[in-house]
Amino acid sequence: MVRVAHAEPQLRQLYPWTGMWELHFSRCTEIRPTWDIPYIGTLGDGRYYVEGPSRSSPRIAETDSAQAAVAMVIDQLPPHCGPAFIGSAEELAAHERARDNR
């Protein structure tokens, strides 16, 4: 799954991080990551699920292939996504506010 995600230019420019069985993507590089991009998890039977962007969001889908899961994440990327901002989610939000006020 990680190799498939890394092969996609849109995801490669984001900051990846992992949970126990999940691959997340953040628009910033520091702790606290952004939670505005769906993430991919593995099911016990070798399948994948896509959820998010937050933990309270419903499951988007389940699939048999990492390629399909990655494609679902790409389809759900927010506008102006990437490259990853060097800094925290709070610094990214301040940067975006300043950019939008120009």
C-alpha positions in Angstrom: 0.0 0.0 0.0 2.8 2.4 0.9 4.6 1.8 -2.4 1.3 2.3 -4.4 0.7 5.6 -2.6 4.2 6.7 -3.1 3.9 6.1 -6.8 1.2 8.8 -7.1 2.7 12.3 -7.5 -0.3 13.9 -5.7 0.3 11.8 -2.6 4.1 11.8 -2.8 4.1 15.5 -2.1 2.2 15.2 1.1 3.5 14.1 4.5 2.7 10.4 5.2 2.3 9.0 8.6 1.1 5.7 9.9 -1.2 4.5 12.6 -1.4 0.8 13.7 -3.0 -0.4 10.5 -3.5 2.9 8.6 -1.7 5.2 6.2 -2.5 8.9 6.7 -1.5 11.9 4.7 -1.0 15.4 6.1 -0.7 18.8 4.3 2.0 19.8 6.9 5.2 18.2 8.2 5.0 18.8 11.9 3.0 17.5 14.8 -0.2 18.0 14.8 -1.0 16.7 11.3 -3.9 18.0 9.3 -7.0 15.8 9.3 -8.6 16.9 6.0 -7.5 14.0 3.8 -9.0 10.5 3.9 -6.8 7.6 5.1 -6.3 4.0 4.1 -6.5 1.1 6.5 -6.0 -2.6 6.1 -8.6 -5.2 6.9 -7.6 -8.6 8.3 -8.5 -10.4 5.1 -5.9 -8.5 2.9 -8.4 -5.9 1.8 -8.3 -2.2 2.4 -10.7 0.5 3.6 -10.8 4.2 3.1 -12.1 6.5 5.8 -12.0 10.0 6.8 -10.9 12.6 6.7 -11.5 12.5 10.5 -11.9 9.5 12.8 -15.6 10.4 13.2 -16.2 10.3 9.5 -17.9 7.3 8.0 -16.1 4.7 6.0 -16.0 5.7 2.4 -15.4 2.3 0.9 -13.7 -1.1 1.1 -11.7 -2.6 -1.7 -9.6 -5.6 -2.7 -6.7 -3.5 -4.1 -4.3 -0.9 -2.8 -4.5 0.8 -6.2 -8.3 1.3 -5.8 -7.9 2.6 -2.2 -5.2 5.1 -3.3 -7.4 6.3 -6.2 -10.2 6.9 -3.7 -8.0 9.1 -1.6 -6.8 11.1 -4.6 -10.4 11.7 -5.6 -11.1 13.1 -2.2 -8.1 15.5 -1.9 -9.0 19.0 -0.9 -8.3 21.9 -3.2 -4.8 23.3 -3.3 -3.4 20.2 -1.7 0.4 20.0 -1.6 3.2 20.3 -1.4 3.3 19.7 2.3 3.8 22.9 4.3 6.9 22.8 6.5 5.3 23.5 9.9 2.3 22.5 12.1 -1.3 22.5 11.2 -1.8 25.7 13.1 1.0 27.4 11.1 -0.4 26.1 7.9 -3.9 27.6 8.8 -2.3 31.0 9.6 -0.3 30.8 6.3 -3.5 30.1 4.3 -5.4 32.9 6.1 -2.7 35.3 5.2 -2.6 34.1 1.6 -6.4 34.4 1.3 -6.4 38.0 2.7 -4.0 39.2 0.0 
